[in-house]
Amino acid sequence: MRKIRHSDVIKFLNENNVNFIIQNKEVVCDEYTVASLFNAIDYGFYYFSGDKFDFNIKNSLIFANKPIQSDRNSIILIKDIEVQMLYYKLLQYYYGKKSNGLIDKFTKIDSEAVIGDNVQIDAFTEVNRCIIGKNVIIGSHCKIYDDVVIEDDTIIESGSIIGTRGIAWTWNEDQSEKIIQPQLGGVLIKKGCIIGANTILVRGSLNENTTIGKYCHLAPGCRLGHGTKIGNYTHLANAVITGGNTVIGNYCFIGSNAVFRPKVKIDDSTVVGLGSVVVKNTTTAGKTLMGVPAKEFETKDKLSGMPKPKK
């Protein structure tokens, strides 16, 4: 478990010109455990953005936007900044993953690969003829194929395969043999993405790239078919699967284990419920898809289990 000192929290707030008031100074502790209210413990460091604080904890430090009735905990009352965002920024500042600039001796890198500045590549990863931007982190046991471009500040977690081939075929004249089409395209991962562990991105089929837009997050275990195009700032939760040439717009949220039929097109700001099977295009932006097969619904003002949609 990660620890954080009270003095470091205050230092961060002051350096970022945050307007705050400390309530219940008499119960301030020197050090706290970074914790979640889903697993609440004493001496924890939290944020709280709800209406009723009913957690049985003490000697903890809590970010809040409005006063909390809790004499046993120290409250940092934040003005003008949403506390979840501020809490995440603080944790990113102290604990965010940053490249160490080291390429492990047990990696295999093609002589034609172009590697940017301050790139970290961990052990037992193989990098073929590709282009990797600056400040990229590639975890252990990954495979990066030819014709892959990974832009700056992207993280590829362990066990991921980027640019493997898909399978397209047709029968020969008497249907005694399958004729395989070579997969000749590439993969483009734009700036600032996170590709979760054990994710597979199949390269484009012929003259197209499989493309991940900037600042996208793919949680572990996703499988993207050839020529899939993901817009900017889109989030795919665990184990999402897309068929070939699926198109998913900007600012979408795709729930865990969702499956997409090949060539489906999803408009911007679409929410797809977990386990849904998407078999047809959306009619307009900002809808919610749920079910098997997925049906289209109006998106609710308040959604659970996902970050707030972009306004």
LINCOR-V367556 format. One record per residue. N is the residue number from 0. SS is DSSP state (~ for helix, > for strand, _ for the rest). PHI is phi in degrees with one decimal (999 if undefined). Layout:
n=[N,N]
ss=[SS,SS]
phi=[PHI,PHI]
This chain:
n=[0,1,2,3,4,5,6,7,8,9,10,11,12,13,14,15,16,17,18,19,20,21,22,23,24,25,26,27,28,29,30,31,32,33,34,35,36,37,38,39,40,41,42,43,44,45,46,47,48,49,50,51,52,53,54,55,56,57,58,59,60,61,62,63,64,65,66,67,68,69,70,71,72,73,74,75,76,77,78,79,80,81,82,83,84,85,86,87,88,89,90,91,92,93,94,95,96,97,98,99,100,101,102,103,104,105,106,107,108,109,110,111,112,113,114,115,116,117,118,119,120,121,122,123,124,125,126,127,128,129,130,131,132,133,134,135,136,137,138,139,140,141,142,143,144,145,146,147,148,149,150,151,152,153,154,155,156,157,158,159,160,161,162,163,164,165,166,167,168,169,170,171,172,173,174,175,176,177,178,179,180,181,182,183,184,185,186,187,188,189,190,191,192,193,194,195,196,197,198,199,200,201,202,203,204,205,206,207,208,209,210,211,212,213,214,215,216,217,218,219,220,221,222,223,224,225,226,227,228,229,230,231,232,233,234,235,236,237,238,239,240,241,242,243,244,245,246,247,248,249,250,251,252,253,254,255,256,257,258,259,260,261,262,263,264,265,266,267,268,269,270,271,272,273,274,275,276,277,278,279,280,281,282,283,284,285,286,287,288,289,290,291,292,293,294,295,296,297,298,299,300,301,302,303,304,305,306,307,308,309,310]
ss=[_,_,>,>,>,~,~,~,~,~,~,~,~,~,~,_,_,_,>,>,>,>,>,_,~,~,~,_,_,_,>,>,>,>,_,_,~,~,~,_,_,_,_,>,>,>,>,>,_,_,_,_,_,_,_,_,_,_,_,_,>,>,>,>,_,_,_,_,_,_,_,_,_,>,>,>,>,>,>,_,_,_,~,~,~,~,~,~,~,~,~,~,~,~,~,_,_,_,_,_,_,_,>,_,_,_,_,>,>,_,_,_,_,>,>,_,_,_,_,>,>,_,_,_,_,>,>,_,_,_,>,>,_,_,_,_,>,>,_,_,_,_,>,>,_,_,_,>,>,>,_,_,_,_,>,>,_,_,_,_,>,>,>,>,_,_,_,_,>,>,>,_,_,_,_,_,_,>,>,>,_,_,_,_,_,>,>,>,>,_,_,_,_,>,>,_,_,_,_,>,>,>,_,_,_,_,_,_,>,>,>,>,_,_,_,_,>,>,_,_,_,_,>,>,_,_,_,_,>,>,_,_,_,_,>,>,_,_,_,_,>,>,_,_,_,_,>,>,_,_,_,_,>,>,_,_,_,_,>,>,_,_,_,_,>,>,_,_,_,_,>,>,_,_,_,_,>,>,_,_,_,_,_,_,_,_,>,>,>,>,_,>,_,_,>,>,>,>,_,_,_,_,_,_,_,_,_,_,_,_,_]
phi=[999,-87.6,-108.5,-142.3,-84.7,-56.8,-62.8,-71.8,-62.8,-64.7,-59.3,-61.0,-62.6,-67.6,-65.3,-101.0,54.4,-84.1,-87.3,-146.4,-131.4,-97.5,-100.5,61.4,-62.2,-67.9,-109.6,-64.9,-110.9,-71.6,-145.2,-133.5,-94.1,-65.2,-145.6,-111.3,-68.9,-73.5,-139.1,-68.5,-135.6,-68.0,59.9,-100.1,-116.7,-135.4,-121.1,-138.0,-124.2,-86.3,-101.3,-127.5,-93.1,-127.7,-97.9,-88.7,-129.6,-145.1,54.9,-110.5,-116.1,-131.8,-78.3,-150.5,-91.8,-143.6,-56.1,-116.7,-82.6,-156.5,-70.0,-89.0,-129.3,-90.0,-109.9,-100.6,-83.6,-99.8,-108.0,76.6,-130.6,-66.9,-70.1,-62.1,-60.8,-65.6,-61.2,-64.2,-62.5,-63.3,-64.7,-63.5,-63.5,-91.0,-127.2,-61.4,-77.9,-128.4,-62.8,-92.0,73.1,-106.3,-107.5,-62.9,-66.3,-97.0,-92.1,-123.4,-123.5,-63.0,-65.3,-95.1,-67.4,-107.8,-113.6,-76.0,-72.7,56.2,-95.7,-109.0,-128.9,-85.7,-61.6,64.3,-102.4,-115.4,-118.7,-87.4,-72.8,-149.9,-122.8,-123.0,-75.6,-79.8,62.2,-81.1,-119.8,-120.7,-72.2,-72.6,59.0,-99.4,-132.4,-112.5,-82.3,-59.2,62.7,-104.8,-119.3,-115.9,-80.0,-53.8,63.8,-96.9,-118.8,-110.2,-78.6,-55.9,79.3,-85.5,-124.0,-115.6,96.4,-66.2,-86.4,-92.6,-124.9,-130.1,-153.9,-142.2,-75.1,-78.2,-58.4,-106.7,56.3,-101.5,-149.2,-90.6,-96.9,-87.3,-85.5,-59.2,-96.1,-112.4,-82.7,-136.4,-133.8,-122.6,-111.6,-80.9,-55.9,74.7,-86.2,-121.8,-108.6,-67.9,-56.2,60.7,-91.3,-121.8,-114.6,-78.9,-71.1,-59.8,-74.2,-126.2,-106.4,-112.0,-104.1,-76.3,-126.8,-112.5,-68.5,-65.1,58.0,-84.1,-124.6,-113.8,-71.0,-54.9,83.6,-72.3,-133.9,-110.8,-74.0,-58.4,73.0,-60.7,-126.3,-109.3,-71.3,-74.8,62.0,-92.3,-117.9,-110.2,-74.4,-56.2,61.3,-75.5,-124.7,-118.3,-76.2,-58.9,60.8,-66.0,-124.2,-120.6,-75.3,-76.2,60.2,-87.5,-127.2,-112.5,-71.3,-55.5,64.6,-68.9,-127.4,-117.8,-65.2,-54.4,71.5,-69.0,-121.5,-116.1,-70.7,-56.3,60.1,-83.8,-110.3,-115.4,-68.9,-61.6,74.3,-72.4,-115.9,-94.2,-119.6,-147.2,-67.4,-75.1,-88.2,-163.7,-73.1,80.4,-92.7,-113.8,-111.7,-145.5,107.8,-131.7,-69.9,-68.2,-111.6,-94.6,-131.5,-69.4,-79.6,-70.2,-66.5,-119.3,-118.0,-106.6,77.1,-156.2,-62.3,-63.3,-62.5,-65.1,-75.8]
